[in-house]
Amino acid sequence: MFSILDKYIVKQFIQTILFGILAFTIIFVVIDMMENLDDFIDQNVEAGLIFEYYFVFIPEIIRLMLPIAVLLSGLFTVGKMSNLSELTAIKSSGVSFYRFMLPFLITAFIISVFSIYFGGYVVPGANKRKVYIEQNHMKKGIERAGGNIYFQDSKDRIVTISYYDIKREQASRVTIQEFDSTNHTRMISRIDAQKMVYDSASTGWIISKGISRKFNGYQEKMVQFESDTLTTLNFSPQDVIKKQTKPEEMNLTELSNYAEEQLRTGNDPTRILIEYHSKFAFAFASFIVIFFGLPISANKRRGGIAIQFGISILITFVYLVFMKISQAFGKNGVLDPIITAWLANAIFALAAGIAIFKARK
């Protein structure tokens, strides 16, 4: 059960977190607005659309800034209690440092669990809308799934699409290559078509104005056709769009399905699995950094809270850099995807545990 002291600490802790998130959000939005002001003016973007753009940008800001906000909140809460002599009174009443940490750790853990859903589903959905506004109203980049699409439909089939029209669900200049299942260096057939349209009735693709080639050793059989229906292809119009979606725009379910699809088609799913597990690992960054912050804030140093703030920010920066480095090793196949995602958390949690053990009771 939470005591009156616990409720007081949690209230101060959460209030400071919310204030920090609000401050970081305002700073990020103002800076980004200054950078995009020319694009908004040049493309005559409506005020309502600008408001929507920053509304869907806020979840990504919160996801990135939440660990720092949690860390600073822990520092300022403890620092404030120390300046008001509340911390001295708490210690005098027989409350150990470990017991004093408990409400901070429980709150940070709950925040981390919430961050799994928030970063795994809310943020990707918001990012999709943000990218759509950038591409279609601010003219940044090209429309997703627009051109030069190349993917493996099965272990023996490769599909190339020069351009895909999302609204019409129509592909232009399509090539479908089939390879021998026992020798993937030997092509057994190839289809080149000017157009390919999805037929929902037959759940197949209708290809038009193309050439079909079949290879048998050194012999080639070529047939021209005006129209043909392919029901053996494993992808739908939605799959074409998903294959061009960036990992940061995918939620946890989409990442998991995409990794399974990559494995099924014979591709290496390592990068996707690292991104999937990293969403869980990064969600617990708030819990890890508060582990570091509290032992540091509990010990008085010259320079006061400014030095503590600097040390904690440095530790957080090192933590995030180490996470990126471990991901680089994982993407090169050196580490297992799960180990890659959680390595930074494991090492820094161990180091934080040692720091807490050495802290004054």
BADOFI-331775 format. One line per 8 residues: number of its first residue (from 1); their letters; for each residue x, y, z of N, C-alpha, C, CB. Coordinates in steps of 0.02 Angstrom, whole numbers, plus 50000, padded with zeros to 5 digits. Glycine has a CB too. Layout:
BEGIN
NUM	a	X/Y/Z/X/Y/Z/X/Y/Z/X/Y/Z  ...
This chain:
BEGIN
1	mfsildky	50042/49940/50000/50000/50000/50000/50044/50063/50000/49953/50000/50061  50021/50113/49964/50057/50176/49962/50042/50216/50025/50039/50217/49898  50094/50243/50055/50086/50287/50113/50073/50358/50089/50148/50284/50159  50061/50402/50138/50051/50473/50121/50114/50501/50088/50033/50514/50184  50172/50480/50113/50236/50503/50084/50242/50479/50012/50295/50477/50125  50224/50416/49998/50228/50390/49930/50184/50430/49883/50208/50317/49929  50123/50444/49905/50076/50481/49863/50103/50552/49850/50007/50485/49896  50134/50581/49899/50163/50648/49891/50220/50647/49840/50188/50675/49958
9	ivkqfiqt	50264/50597/49846/50320/50591/49799/50295/50579/49728/50367/50534/49821  50248/50532/49720/50221/50516/49654/50189/50577/49622/50171/50458/49658  50151/50615/49662/50118/50675/49636/50169/50725/49611/50074/50707/49690  50221/50739/49651/50273/50786/49631/50310/50760/49569/50322/50798/49688  50324/50696/49567/50361/50664/49513/50322/50670/49447/50374/50590/49529  50259/50653/49448/50218/50653/49387/50206/50725/49363/50150/50618/49399  50194/50771/49409/50183/50841/49390/50245/50869/49353/50168/50884/49452  50303/50852/49378/50365/50876/49347/50376/50843/49279/50425/50863/49392
17	ilfgilaf	50358/50779/49273/50363/50745/49208/50318/50779/49156/50343/50670/49215  50257/50793/49175/50210/50825/49129/50234/50895/49109/50140/50831/49161  50262/50931/49156/50289/50997/49141/50348/50991/49092/50312/51033/49206  50391/50941/49104/50448/50931/49060/50427/50912/48989/50494/50878/49088  50378/50867/48984/50352/50847/48918/50322/50907/48882/50299/50791/48924  50284/50949/48918/50253/51008/48888/50307/51056/48863/50208/51044/48939  50359/51067/48904/50413/51113/48885/50450/51087/48823/50462/51123/48943  50468/51023/48823/50503/50994/48766/50461/50997/48703/50524/50922/48781
25	tiifvvid	50396/50984/48710/50351/50984/48652/50347/51054/48621/50281/50960/48672  50339/51104/48663/50335/51173/48638/50400/51192/48602/50321/51222/48695  50457/51175/48632/50521/51191/48601/50529/51157/48533/50579/51170/48647  50513/51092/48530/50519/51055/48467/50472/51083/48414/50504/50981/48479  50411/51097/48432/50362/51122/48383/50383/51190/48356/50292/51127/48415  50406/51234/48400/50428/51301/48377/50488/51296/48330/50446/51345/48437  50537/51255/48348/50596/51247/48305/50577/51217/48238/50648/51202/48340  50535/51164/48239/50515/51132/48176/50473/51179/48134/50476/51068/48190
33	mmenlddf	50431/51219/48166/50389/51266/48129/50432/51318/48093/50340/51301/48176  50486/51341/48125/50531/51388/48093/50566/51357/48033/50584/51413/48143  50583/51292/48038/50617/51258/47983/50569/51245/47924/50646/51192/48007  50506/51232/47939/50458/51215/47886/50416/51275/47863/50412/51160/47911  50429/51333/47889/50388/51391/47873/50388/51405/47798/50413/51452/47911  50447/51401/47766/50451/51413/47694/50410/51362/47654/50524/51410/47671  50412/51299/47676/50373/51247/47641/50298/51259/47648/50391/51177/47668  50277/51280/47707/50205/51294/47718/50183/51352/47673/50192/51312/47792
41	idqnveag	50224/51404/47668/50206/51462/47627/50209/51446/47553/50253/51521/47642  50263/51412/47530/50271/51397/47459/50216/51350/47433/50340/51364/47447  50194/51304/47474/50144/51255/47453/50073/51275/47473/50160/51187/47482  50065/51336/47501/49999/51362/47521/49961/51312/47565/49958/51378/47459  49996/51285/47614/49965/51237/47660/49916/51273/47706/50019/51199/47701  49856/51246/47711/49804/51278/47752/49822/51274/47826/49736/51244/47739  49795/51322/47864/49809/51325/47936/49786/51262/47972/49776/51387/47967  49728/51237/47952/49702/51176/47983/49748/51116/47972/49633/51160/47957
49	lifeyyfv	49778/51112/47913/49823/51057/47898/49889/51064/47936/49836/51054/47822  49911/51127/47945/49972/51139/47985/49960/51117/48057/49992/51214/47982  49901/51134/48083/49884/51114/48151/49883/51038/48157/49816/51143/48172  49854/51004/48106/49852/50931/48107/49922/50902/48103/49808/50904/48049  49965/50932/48063/50034/50909/48055/50070/50907/48122/50072/50953/48005  50063/50961/48160/50098/50963/48225/50062/50923/48278/50106/51035/48248  49997/50914/48269/49960/50871/48316/49984/50799/48311/49884/50875/48301  49996/50774/48249/50019/50706/48240/50095/50700/48250/50000/50680/48171
57	fipeiirl	50129/50757/48254/50201/50757/48267/50215/50750/48343/50233/50821/48240  50168/50771/48384/50177/50772/48456/50192/50702/48485/50116/50801/48490  50157/50648/48464/50172/50582/48492/50245/50561/48483/50128/50530/48460  50275/50576/48426/50346/50559/48415/50391/50599/48462/50366/50572/48343  50374/50663/48473/50412/50704/48520/50409/50675/48590/50387/50778/48519  50348/50656/48610/50339/50628/48677/50379/50564/48685/50265/50614/48691  50377/50521/48634/50414/50457/48637/50488/50469/48646/50402/50416/48573  50516/50517/48610/50588/50530/48612/50609/50565/48677/50609/50571/48553
65	mlpiavll	50567/50610/48701/50585/50652/48758/50564/50623/48826/50555/50719/48750  50522/50571/48825/50497/50545/48888/50552/50520/48935/50449/50489/48875  50603/50482/48912/50656/50461/48958/50693/50520/48990/50706/50417/48922  50707/50572/48950/50741/50631/48977/50696/50667/49027/50763/50679/48921  50632/50672/49011/50585/50705/49057/50580/50668/49123/50516/50712/49024  50579/50602/49119/50577/50561/49180/50640/50571/49222/50567/50487/49163  50697/50571/49189/50761/50581/49224/50763/50649/49259/50819/50574/49176  50748/50702/49221/50750/50769/49249/50698/50777/49305/50738/50822/49195
73	sglftvgk	50641/50746/49296/50590/50750/49348/50614/50718/49413/50525/50716/49324  50647/50660/49407/50674/50628/49467/50726/50672/49501/50705/50562/49448  50770/50703/49461/50821/50747/49489/50791/50808/49524/50869/50770/49434  50745/50841/49490/50716/50901/49518/50672/50887/49579/50676/50938/49466  50637/50830/49578/50595/50813/49635/50637/50800/49697/50552/50751/49619  50690/50760/49688/50734/50746/49745/50772/50809/49766/50784/50690/49727  50794/50849/49717/50830/50911/49732/50786/50960/49771/50854/50943/49668  50724/50965/49751/50677/51010/49785/50665/50987/49857/50610/51014/49747
81	msnlselt	50656/50921/49865/50645/50894/49932/50707/50905/49976/50627/50819/49929  50765/50901/49946/50827/50912/49983/50833/50985/50004/50888/50892/49942  50817/51032/49960/50822/51103/49975/50773/51125/50029/50811/51145/49912  50716/51091/50031/50665/51107/50082/50674/51066/50146/50595/51096/50053  50730/51031/50149/50747/50989/50207/50697/50931/50216/50748/51031/50270  50657/50917/50166/50610/50861/50170/50647/50794/50168/50559/50864/50113  50700/50791/50128/50738/50729/50123/50772/50712/50189/50791/50735/50067  50797/50764/50224/50828/50753/50289/50777/50726/50339/50859/50818/50315
89	aikssgvs	50717/50754/50338/50665/50731/50383/50644/50659/50368/50603/50777/50378  50643/50642/50304/50624/50574/50285/50676/50524/50310/50617/50568/50208  50740/50541/50302/50793/50496/50325/50792/50491/50402/50861/50522/50301  50778/50546/50435/50776/50546/50508/50720/50503/50536/50769/50618/50535  50667/50494/50496/50610/50454/50518/50622/50380/50509/50548/50475/50481  50681/50362/50483/50698/50291/50477/50684/50261/50408/50661/50253/50528  50664/50302/50359/50651/50278/50291/50718/50270/50255/50604/50326/50253  50733/50210/50232/50797/50198/50198/50795/50227/50127/50812/50122/50195
97	fyrfmlpf	50854/50233/50099/50858/50259/50030/50822/50213/49982/50931/50268/50009  50827/50148/49992/50794/50100/49948/50718/50107/49951/50815/50028/49966  50692/50117/50011/50620/50126/50018/50599/50193/49988/50599/50123/50092  50642/50243/49995/50628/50309/49966/50624/50305/49890/50681/50360/49987  50664/50261/49859/50665/50254/49786/50603/50219/49759/50727/50215/49765  50570/50179/49800/50517/50135/49776/50462/50170/49736/50486/50099/49835  50433/50225/49761/50380/50258/49721/50406/50284/49653/50350/50316/49760  50469/50306/49651/50498/50329/49588/50503/50270/49538/50568/50359/49599
105	litafiis	50528/50214/49563/50538/50156/49519/50472/50127/49495/50579/50102/49555  50423/50123/49540/50358/50096/49520/50325/50141/49468/50312/50088/49581  50328/50206/49479/50299/50253/49431/50334/50249/49364/50303/50325/49457  50402/50246/49365/50440/50241/49303/50425/50175/49267/50515/50246/49317  50414/50121/49305/50397/50056/49274/50330/50060/49240/50398/50001/49327  50281/50090/49273/50214/50097/49243/50217/50139/49179/50164/50128/49293  50257/50192/49181/50266/50235/49122/50297/50194/49065/50311/50296/49139  50345/50152/49081/50378/50111/49030/50330/50061/48999/50438/50074/49060
113	vfsiyfgg	50288/50030/49040/50239/49983/49014/50190/50019/48968/50201/49948/49072  50168/50078/48989/50123/50118/48946/50158/50137/48882/50100/50182/48983  50224/50150/48885/50262/50171/48826/50265/50116/48773/50332/50191/48846  50258/50053/48794/50258/49999/48744/50200/50008/48696/50254/49930/48779  50140/50019/48724/50082/50029/48681/50086/50096/48645/50017/50027/48723  50107/50147/48680/50110/50214/48650/50160/50216/48592/50129/50266/48703  50220/50190/48604/50271/50189/48551/50260/50136/48499/50338/50181/48581  50222/50084/48518/50212/50028/48471/50152/50036/48426/50206/49965/48508
121	yvvpgank	50104/50077/48446/50043/50084/48406/50023/50157/48393/49986/50048/48441  50023/50198/48445/50001/50268/48436/50050/50307/48392/49994/50302/48504  50115/50302/48408/50166/50340/48371/50169/50320/48297/50234/50331/48403  50172/50254/48280/50174/50236/48209/50114/50262/48169/50179/50161/48201  50055/50259/48200/49995/50284/48165/50000/50359/48153/49933/50269/48206  50025/50396/48202/50034/50468/48194/50087/50483/48141/50052/50501/48261  50141/50443/48141/50195/50454/48093/50171/50443/48021/50253/50407/48108  50127/50395/48011/50100/50383/47944/50064/50446/47918/50052/50323/47944
129	rkvyieqn	50023/50475/47961/49987/50535/47940/50034/50594/47929/49934/50554/47993  50085/50599/47971/50134/50653/47964/50171/50647/47897/50184/50652/48023  50193/50586/47881/50228/50576/47817/50182/50590/47758/50255/50503/47813  50119/50571/47764/50071/50584/47710/50065/50659/47697/50002/50553/47727  50060/50698/47751/50054/50771/47743/50117/50799/47711/50040/50805/47811  50175/50775/47733/50239/50799/47706/50244/50785/47631/50297/50766/47742  50224/50725/47611/50233/50705/47541/50180/50734/47495/50231/50630/47536  50118/50740/47518/50064/50761/47474/50047/50835/47479/50004/50721/47489
137	hmkkgier	50065/50868/47533/50048/50939/47541/50109/50984/47547/50004/50948/47602  50164/50956/47572/50225/50995/47578/50276/50976/47525/50256/50986/47647  50258/50925/47484/50299/50903/47427/50369/50882/47448/50303/50958/47375  50373/50849/47506/50437/50823/47528/50443/50750/47506/50445/50828/47605  50490/50736/47462/50500/50668/47437/50446/50650/47387/50500/50619/47494  50439/50586/47372/50389/50562/47324/50335/50524/47362/50422/50518/47270  50281/50512/47329/50226/50476/47361/50248/50405/47376/50163/50476/47316  50233/50381/47435/50254/50315/47456/50228/50263/47407/50230/50300/47526
145	aggniyfq	50269/50213/47393/50253/50160/47346/50246/50186/47276/50189/50124/47367  50278/50244/47262/50272/50273/47195/50311/50238/47142/50291/50343/47197  50376/50228/47152/50416/50200/47098/50473/50157/47122/50442/50254/47056  50499/50118/47074/50557/50075/47085/50546/50028/47145/50620/50117/47097  50492/49990/47142/50475/49943/47195/50503/49874/47175/50398/49940/47206  50539/49845/47222/50572/49781/47209/50566/49737/47271/50647/49791/47189  50537/49678/47264/50529/49635/47322/50525/49562/47302/50467/49655/47363  50535/49518/47350/50532/49446/47340/50464/49421/47362/50590/49410/47378
153	dskdrivt	50425/49396/47315/50357/49373/47330/50356/49304/47361/50314/49374/47267  50404/49263/47344/50413/49197/47373/50487/49179/47368/50368/49143/47337  50505/49120/47390/50575/49101/47387/50601/49096/47316/50586/49035/47423  50555/49085/47269/50575/49075/47199/50551/49130/47152/50549/49008/47175  50520/49183/47179/50490/49234/47136/50510/49304/47157/50414/49227/47136  50531/49345/47108/50549/49414/47120/50505/49458/47076/50624/49427/47105  50477/49511/47107/50432/49557/47071/50464/49627/47071/50361/49559/47105  50462/49658/47012/50488/49726/47005/50433/49769/46974/50552/49727/46960
161	isyydikr	50419/49826/47005/50368/49873/46981/50400/49941/46973/50306/49876/47030  50396/49969/46913/50426/50034/46900/50386/50090/46932/50432/50046/46824  50319/50085/46930/50277/50136/46962/50212/50105/46984/50264/50195/46913  50189/50125/47043/50125/50099/47069/50080/50157/47088/50137/50054/47130  50019/50157/47058/49968/50208/47072/49924/50182/47128/49926/50224/47008  49929/50214/47187/49893/50190/47246/49817/50197/47237/49915/50230/47307  49795/50253/47209/49723/50265/47202/49690/50215/47154/49710/50336/47177  49724/50199/47099/49697/50153/47049/49715/50081/47064/49721/50172/46980
169	eqasrvti	49759/50069/47111/49785/50002/47126/49812/49971/47061/49730/49957/47157  49852/50010/47027/49877/49990/46961/49954/49997/46959/49845/50032/46905  49987/49944/46936/50059/49943/46929/50078/49951/46856/50089/49878/46959  50132/49987/46842/50156/49998/46774/50226/49971/46766/50154/50074/46756  50239/49944/46707/50304/49915/46689/50326/49864/46742/50357/49970/46680  50294/49806/46738/50302/49754/46788/50345/49697/46760/50234/49727/46811  50389/49670/46802/50429/49611/46786/50421/49560/46841/50504/49630/46775  50405/49498/46822/50398/49443/46870/50446/49387/46849/50324/49417/46873
177	qefdstnh	50493/49372/46891/50544/49322/46876/50536/49261/46921/50615/49352/46883  50535/49201/46891/50530/49139/46928/50597/49102/46922/50471/49095/46903  50620/49073/46978/50684/49037/46978/50674/48965/47000/50734/49072/47024  50721/48923/46980/50718/48852/46997/50725/48845/47073/50775/48812/46960  50680/48806/47104/50681/48798/47177/50743/48762/47202/50619/48761/47199  50775/48723/47159/50836/48688/47178/50899/48725/47159/50837/48619/47147  50892/48774/47115/50950/48813/47094/50927/48885/47080/50984/48782/47030  50934/48927/47129/50907/48995/47124/50947/49040/47077/50906/49026/47192
185	trmisrid	50999/49014/47048/51036/49053/46997/51008/49041/46927/51110/49036/46999  50962/48993/46920/50934/48977/46854/50862/49002/46849/50937/48901/46841  50851/49047/46803/50784/49074/46791/50744/49026/46747/50786/49144/46759  50682/49011/46767/50641/48965/46727/50586/49001/46689/50611/48912/46772  50567/49062/46711/50517/49100/46674/50522/49174/46692/50446/49074/46689  50497/49215/46646/50497/49287/46657/50437/49317/46621/50564/49320/46633  50402/49362/46655/50346/49398/46625/50360/49473/46629/50279/49381/46661  50354/49506/46572/50360/49579/46568/50295/49606/46542/50421/49601/46523
193	aqkmvyds	50264/49652/46580/50198/49679/46561/50198/49755/46570/50141/49647/46602  50159/49789/46529/50153/49862/46533/50110/49883/46592/50124/49890/46469  50060/49841/46609/50013/49861/46661/49990/49800/46701/49953/49897/46631  49976/49809/46765/49950/49756/46807/49900/49786/46856/50008/49719/46845  49839/49761/46856/49784/49787/46897/49757/49730/46940/49728/49818/46853  49740/49747/47003/49715/49696/47048/49640/49685/47037/49728/49716/47121  49620/49621/47033/49550/49601/47025/49526/49571/47091/49541/49551/46965  49486/49608/47128/49463/49585/47193/49417/49525/47188/49429/49641/47231
201	astgwiis	49382/49518/47132/49335/49462/47123/49372/49395/47121/49294/49471/47059  49427/49393/47083/49465/49331/47076/49525/49329/47124/49489/49323/47005  49534/49384/47163/49592/49392/47207/49656/49377/47170/49586/49347/47269  49659/49403/47109/49719/49394/47068/49737/49459/47032/49709/49338/47017  49793/49459/46997/49816/49517/46961/49806/49507/46886/49890/49532/46977  49777/49557/46853/49767/49555/46781/49824/49593/46748/49698/49584/46760  49865/49559/46708/49921/49591/46675/49903/49603/46601/49986/49549/46681  49927/49658/46574/49908/49678/46505/49970/49695/46464/49859/49737/46507
209	kgisrkfn	49964/49681/46398/50015/49700/46349/50085/49681/46372/50012/49776/46336  50096/49615/46371/50161/49591/46395/50188/49533/46355/50156/49572/46466  50244/49508/46379/50279/49452/46349/50295/49401/46404/50343/49475/46311  50280/49338/46390/50296/49284/46437/50350/49241/46407/50232/49242/46453  50402/49229/46446/50458/49187/46423/50467/49129/46471/50524/49228/46418  50477/49070/46443/50492/49010/46482/50558/48982/46458/50435/48957/46477  50602/48964/46505/50669/48941/46488/50677/48868/46508/50722/48985/46523  50703/48829/46461/50717/48759/46472/50787/48745/46444/50662/48712/46439
217	gyqekmvq	50835/48750/46489/50904/48744/46466/50922/48804/46423/50914/48678/46426  50944/48791/46362/50962/48845/46316/50903/48864/46271/51021/48824/46273  50846/48831/46280/50788/48845/46239/50743/48896/46274/50749/48780/46224  50713/48939/46233/50668/48990/46260/50603/48990/46220/50701/49061/46257  50548/48990/46256/50482/48993/46225/50451/49060/46243/50437/48934/46247  50437/49103/46194/50412/49170/46206/50341/49176/46178/50458/49223/46174  50296/49205/46219/50227/49215/46199/50206/49286/46216/50180/49163/46234  50178/49321/46166/50151/49388/46179/50076/49382/46197/50160/49434/46116
225	fesdtltt	50053/49425/46241/49983/49421/46262/49956/49492/46272/49975/49380/46327  49890/49498/46263/49856/49561/46276/49832/49566/46348/49796/49569/46228  49810/49509/46375/49785/49509/46444/49789/49439/46473/49712/49536/46448  49805/49435/46536/49809/49370/46570/49798/49382/46645/49878/49334/46556  49774/49332/46680/49762/49337/46752/49809/49291/46790/49688/49320/46769  49843/49320/46840/49888/49281/46882/49858/49274/46952/49959/49315/46885  49846/49212/46972/49817/49199/47038/49869/49169/47086/49756/49153/47033  49930/49160/47062/49981/49128/47103/50023/49179/47143/50028/49087/47059
233	lnfspqdv	50013/49244/47129/50052/49294/47165/50026/49300/47237/50047/49363/47129  50071/49312/47284/50054/49311/47355/50041/49379/47386/50109/49277/47393  50041/49432/47346/50034/49499/47374/49970/49532/47348/50095/49542/47357  49946/49580/47387/49887/49619/47370/49907/49693/47364/49830/49610/47424  49862/49737/47342/49880/49808/47339/49903/49836/47406/49821/49849/47314  49871/49814/47461/49891/49838/47527/49962/49816/47543/49843/49812/47580  49981/49756/47519/50049/49731/47532/50101/49772/47495/50054/49658/47511  50084/49796/47435/50131/49837/47397/50146/49901/47436/50102/49855/47328
241	ikkqtkpe	50095/49931/47466/50105/49992/47505/50145/49976/47568/50037/50024/47524  50128/49920/47601/50163/49903/47663/50237/49890/47651/50131/49842/47695  50253/49861/47593/50323/49846/47579/50365/49910/47573/50329/49806/47515  50333/49966/47560/50369/50029/47554/50364/50072/47617/50342/50069/47495  50327/50046/47666/50320/50083/47729/50383/50077/47770/50260/50057/47769  50406/50133/47798/50466/50133/47839/50451/50101/47906/50493/50205/47848  50501/50070/47938/50490/50037/48003/50460/50083/48056/50555/50009/48029  50480/50148/48056/50453/50193/48106/50379/50207/48096/50492/50258/48106
249	emnltels	50352/50189/48037/50281/50198/48023/50242/50134/48036/50271/50221/47952  50276/50080/48056/50243/50017/48069/50230/50008/48143/50284/49959/48041  50172/49982/48161/50160/49965/48230/50189/49896/48245/50084/49968/48246  50182/49875/48308/50213/49812/48328/50185/49752/48289/50203/49800/48402  50120/49751/48277/50089/49696/48240/50115/49695/48168/50013/49702/48241  50119/49753/48136/50143/49757/48067/50216/49736/48062/50133/49827/48040  50256/49756/48110/50327/49736/48110/50334/49660/48118/50365/49772/48166  50294/49631/48163/50297/49559/48173/50276/49522/48110/50253/49539/48232
257	nyaeeqlr	50222/49544/48078/50198/49512/48017/50248/49521/47960/50130/49541/47996  50279/49579/47957/50328/49593/47905/50389/49548/47913/50348/49667/47906  50410/49538/47975/50467/49494/47988/50452/49422/47968/50487/49497/48063  50391/49399/47983/50370/49332/47962/50368/49326/47886/50302/49315/47993  50345/49379/47854/50341/49378/47781/50411/49377/47750/50303/49440/47755  50457/49415/47779/50526/49414/47755/50557/49345/47761/50568/49465/47792  50543/49313/47817/50569/49245/47828/50537/49196/47780/50556/49223/47900  50473/49203/47767/50437/49158/47722/50462/49163/47651/50363/49172/47724
265	tgndptri	50479/49224/47630/50502/49234/47561/50577/49222/47553/50484/49304/47539  50611/49201/47607/50682/49186/47601/50728/49244/47614/50695/49159/47534  50701/49301/47637/50742/49359/47652/50764/49359/47725/50704/49424/47635  50815/49399/47740/50841/49404/47808/50798/49453/47848/50915/49425/47807  50763/49431/47900/50719/49475/47939/50754/49509/47998/50660/49437/47964  50822/49505/48000/50858/49529/48059/50844/49602/48074/50933/49520/48049  50848/49646/48023/50838/49718/48035/50767/49732/48060/50851/49756/47970  50719/49697/48034/50650/49708/48056/50640/49683/48127/50600/49672/48009
273	lieyhskf	50671/49626/48144/50665/49600/48212/50699/49645/48262/50695/49529/48215  50755/49675/48243/50789/49722/48287/50745/49783/48300/50857/49745/48257  50713/49808/48248/50667/49865/48255/50608/49846/48300/50642/49889/48187  50584/49785/48292/50527/49761/48332/50545/49758/48406/50504/49692/48307  50600/49725/48422/50620/49717/48492/50645/49783/48521/50674/49664/48499  50672/49827/48479/50696/49892/48504/50639/49936/48529/50734/49928/48449  50579/49927/48500/50522/49966/48524/50506/49948/48597/50460/49953/48480  50514/49884/48614/50504/49863/48684/50561/49889/48728/50499/49786/48689
281	afafasfi	50622/49881/48703/50680/49901/48743/50681/49976/48756/50745/49880/48708  50667/50017/48705/50669/50089/48713/50614/50112/48760/50663/50124/48646  50558/50075/48762/50504/50094/48806/50526/50092/48879/50444/50047/48796  50575/50049/48895/50599/50042/48964/50658/50088/48978/50617/49971/48978  50674/50133/48931/50728/50181/48943/50712/50225/49003/50740/50224/48881  50648/50243/49012/50628/50285/49069/50645/50251/49135/50553/50301/49066  50633/50186/49139/50647/50148/49200/50722/50143/49212/50616/50077/49195  50761/50135/49159/50834/50128/49165/50865/50194/49188/50865/50106/49098
289	viffglpi	50845/50250/49157/50878/50314/49173/50862/50337/49244/50857/50368/49123  50803/50320/49269/50787/50340/49338/50828/50300/49387/50712/50331/49352  50848/50240/49367/50895/50200/49406/50960/50238/49417/50909/50133/49370  50984/50271/49363/51045/50309/49368/51035/50375/49406/51073/50323/49299  50981/50408/49393/50971/50475/49419/50965/50479/49494/50910/50504/49389  50928/50431/49524/50916/50435/49595/50979/50426/49638/50865/50384/49615  51021/50377/49624/51083/50372/49665/51127/50434/49658/51123/50311/49644  51129/50463/49599/51170/50523/49589/51140/50582/49628/51175/50541/49514
297	sankrrgg	51074/50589/49625/51042/50646/49659/51044/50638/49735/50970/50653/49635  51053/50577/49759/51053/50566/49831/51119/50587/49863/51041/50493/49846  51172/50592/49824/51237/50611/49850/51252/50683/49834/51292/50565/49823  51266/50723/49885/51281/50793/49874/51351/50801/49843/51276/50832/49939  51355/50845/49793/51418/50860/49760/51425/50935/49753/51422/50826/49691  51487/50956/49744/51498/51027/49731/51465/51046/49666/51574/51042/49729  51434/51104/49667/51397/51125/49607/51323/51110/49613/51425/51093/49546  51304/51068/49662/51234/51054/49675/51200/51018/49617/51197/51118/49688
305	iaiqfgis	51137/51036/49607/51096/51001/49558/51120/51012/49486/51025/51023/49564  51156/51066/49474/51182/51079/49406/51231/51024/49385/51217/51148/49402  51276/51005/49432/51323/50951/49417/51286/50885/49410/51375/50945/49472  51237/50872/49453/51197/50811/49448/51160/50808/49382/51148/50806/49507  51133/50865/49362/51097/50869/49298/51144/50852/49240/51067/50940/49288  51204/50881/49242/51252/50869/49188/51274/50797/49185/51313/50913/49196  51287/50767/49243/51309/50697/49245/51254/50651/49219/51329/50677/49316  51192/50664/49239/51136/50622/49219/51123/50628/49144/51073/50641/49257
313	ilitfvyl	51128/50689/49117/51118/50698/49045/51173/50661/49007/51118/50773/49027  51235/50664/49033/51290/50629/49001/51278/50554/49001/51356/50646/49036  51256/50528/49058/51242/50456/49063/51186/50436/49015/51222/50437/49135  51134/50477/49010/51079/50463/48964/51104/50463/48892/51022/50513/48972  51147/50511/48876/51174/50515/48808/51216/50453/48792/51217/50579/48800  51258/50433/48840/51300/50373/48830/51255/50312/48821/51348/50363/48889  51202/50309/48861/51155/50253/48856/51124/50248/48787/51100/50260/48909  51101/50304/48760/51069/50304/48694/51120/50289/48639/51036/50372/48681
321	vfmkisqa	51181/50315/48645/51233/50301/48596/51251/50227/48597/51296/50343/48610  51256/50199/48657/51272/50128/48663/51217/50085/48632/51282/50108/48737  51154/50107/48639/51098/50071/48609/51104/50070/48533/51031/50101/48630  51123/50128/48504/51131/50132/48431/51190/50090/48407/51141/50205/48411  51244/50089/48445/51302/50050/48426/51286/49975/48427/51361/50064/48474  51251/49953/48479/51231/49883/48483/51185/49864/48425/51197/49868/48550  51141/49910/48404/51098/49897/48347/51138/49890/48283/51046/49953/48339  51191/49929/48276/51234/49924/48217/51266/49855/48213/51289/49979/48218
329	fgkngvld	51290/49829/48270/51319/49762/48271/51267/49710/48254/51351/49748/48339  51207/49719/48281/51154/49671/48268/51134/49669/48194/51094/49688/48310  51129/49727/48163/51109/49730/48092/51162/49700/48047/51096/49801/48072  51223/49696/48071/51276/49664/48033/51280/49589/48047/51343/49696/48049  51234/49564/48088/51231/49492/48101/51276/49468/48156/51247/49456/48040  51308/49513/48194/51353/49494/48247/51315/49470/48308/51399/49552/48266  51258/49502/48323/51219/49487/48383/51148/49465/48364/51216/49547/48430  51118/49425/48407/51048/49405/48398/51004/49467/48406/51029/49350/48450
337	piitawla	50949/49472/48368/50905/49532/48372/50881/49549/48443/50845/49522/48328  50863/49498/48482/50839/49511/48550/50896/49537/48594/50810/49447/48582  50955/49506/48588/51013/49530/48626/51032/49600/48605/51073/49482/48617  51028/49613/48540/51045/49680/48514/51001/49733/48544/51038/49681/48438  50936/49719/48547/50888/49769/48572/50895/49782/48647/50817/49748/48556  50910/49729/48684/50909/49734/48757/50978/49739/48788/50874/49675/48786  51031/49737/48749/51099/49737/48777/51112/49800/48817/51150/49730/48721  51096/49858/48789/51108/49922/48823/51069/49924/48889/51088/49982/48779
345	naifalaa	51006/49902/48887/50966/49902/48949/50996/49857/49002/50894/49880/48933  51020/49798/48981/51048/49750/49029/51111/49777/49062/51062/49683/48995  51156/49804/49022/51220/49829/49048/51209/49889/49094/51267/49848/48991  51168/49936/49072/51158/49996/49112/51115/49982/49174/51125/50051/49070  51070/49934/49170/51032/49915/49229/51078/49883/49281/50974/49866/49210  51125/49842/49258/51173/49812/49303/51217/49866/49336/51217/49762/49265  51241/49913/49296/51282/49967/49324/51241/50010/49373/51309/50011/49267  51178/50023/49356/51135/50062/49401/51123/50024/49466/51069/50079/49368
353	giaifkar	51114/49958/49462/51104/49918/49522/51165/49922/49569/51091/49846/49503  51224/49921/49539/51285/49928/49580/51288/49996/49613/51348/49917/49536  51269/50049/49575/51269/50117/49603/51219/50124/49660/51253/50168/49548  51161/50092/49653/51110/50095/49705/51134/50058/49768/51043/50066/49679  51166/50001/49757/51191/49962/49813/51243/50000/49853/51221/49896/49788  51283/50042/49820/51335/50080/49853/51309/50146/49882/51391/50094/49806  51248/50165/49861/51220/50229/49885/51206/50225/49960/51156/50247/49847  51204/50283/49991/51190/50285/50062/51118/50263/50077/51202/50355/50090
361	k	51109/50228/50129/51042/50207/50150/51010/50264/50188/51045/50143/50194
